[in-house]
Structure formats: structure tokens, C-alpha cells
Amino acid sequence: NAGVTQTPKFRILKIGQSMTLQCTQDMNHNYMYWYRQDPGMGLKLIYYSVGAGITDKGEVPNGYNVSRSTTEDFPLRLELAAPSQTSVYFCASRGRNRNQPQHFGDGTRLSIL
Amino acid sequence: DAKTTQPNSMESNEEEPVHLPCNHSTISGTDYIHWYRQLPSQGPEYVIHGLTSNVNNRMASLAIAEDRKSSTLILHRATLRDAAVYYCIDPSGNQFYFGTGTSLTVIP
């Protein structure tokens, strides 16, 4: 079982560059989430999606965009990378019932220099 | 916001039980309390969740207060591999708020 797969695992960007972090899940989960985790801190929700075509903002959405064209994929886009976006990014998914556990990917470590 | 309160850090000796507390006074009547943990340099992983009764699985036990405003994650015999940050989560709404969790140190 692949579960939740994130690519790339590591990336270094220059200020002002753009990139897309990929996330795909093979569990047919409706809900998908993007979190960021700064050093020594907990996870903060960036965006989430309750199904294909539906997305919504979390705690820290500024500087990011998402789309959900399929059930499997939930890419996160940085349009103009800034040093404050240096972080570890985690994607997660869960089933329809909010009392079902979330499944996490291994994360993408992103540095903006 | 569906927030929880946990101590920032705890220590335990290896092979002794560990009780990790959490307050979740605003949890709704039909929502389960969830626990996750995050090992160093890894993503969070699900540990256990429960509604009202005490719950057990191969990783841990969860004791839920009768008024459901608090719970305790119990690791029966801490090992060095249990050193991690433990998060309890109230899943109210569609968002999961992780907070900063409890950092557990296991002393050999």
C-alpha cells in the first residue's frame, strides 16, 4: 500500500521562484490536508479539501494555492517563494467521517534562500 | 477553534508506564478524541482514538474522563522508540488543530 505519497522529498528554491508540491493518495479518501511545520513547532493547517473541486483555507493560507481536480491528487503551489516559507510540508488524507484517522505522507523539506 | 491543552514536555524511565494528559473541554458529544505521535524527522502517525470508553490497541491505551473534557494516553512500558511528540486532537469541524503537543523523553 502506497498510502499518501509526497514529492519531492527535498527542495531548495531561490526567493521569488515558484514550485508545486505534489501529494497523491490511493485510499479513495475524500478529505485531504496540507500542513506546514516550522522547527520546534506543531503543525499548522494551510489548506484542506473535502472532495474533488472543493478547497478551503486553514490557519496559514497566505502565499499558497491549491487545487483538487481529482480525488487522488492535492497539489500545493507556492507562487513567489519567500524565506518565511522555509518549512517541512506534510500532506494528509482521511475518509469521509471526521472521526476516522488521518494518514500522513513523509513530508517535503523546503528551503528558500 | 477546537483546541486542546497538553504539557510541553514529560520524561519517563525506560520500561516504566507513561501517562500523557490532555484537556479538551470543548469537544462535541459525538466527536472522538484522537492521538497522534511524531517521531524525529518523520510525519505524524495515528496512535489511538476513542469516544467515551477506555480504548486499547497494540500501541497504547486511552483513558477518557467521564465528562469527556480530558483524556490520558497510556504507554504501558516506555521504550526508547517511544520518544516522540504526542498530540491530542479534537476533530471538531473539518480542521485538525495539532498545537505543539507533549515532547516525551525516555531515559535509558
Interface residues (C-beta under 8 A of the other chain):
Chain A: Y31 Y33 Y35 M41 G42 L43 K44 L45 Y48 V50 D56 G58 E59 F90 A92 R98 N99 P101 Q102 H103 F104 G105 D106 G107
Chain B: D31 Y32 H34 Y36 Q42 G43 P44 E45 Y46 H49 L51 V85 Y87 P91 G93 N94 Q95 F96 Y97 F98 G99 T100 G101
